[in-house]
Amino acid sequence: MVRPGGQLAITTWGPRMFEPGSGAWWAAVSKFRSDLVSTASPWERITTPSAVQKLFTDSGIEDVEIT
């Protein structure tokens, strides 16, 4: 929750930011616990300012400034 006029900070990284380490990690995990491995990351939906803006707009929050 953010009070009226308040600010919210969100930090995102570009796609594949943690590669090749992330891929190697999840490959190792999948050998023992494939049920823990997800094929999609919800964070990959907000890797650009326009995607973050769309997330807010789609949620019904329109008075947002993305920098």
QUIWO-V827319 format. One record per pair of residues at least 24 apart in sequence whose ideal C-beta (glycine too) atoms are under 7 Angstrom apart, sorted by the first residue. I is the first residue (numbers start at 1). J is the second residue. Records with the same first field share a line. If there is no record, write none. Layout:
I = J  J
This chain:
10 = 52
12 = 43  46  47  52
14 = 47
15 = 44  47
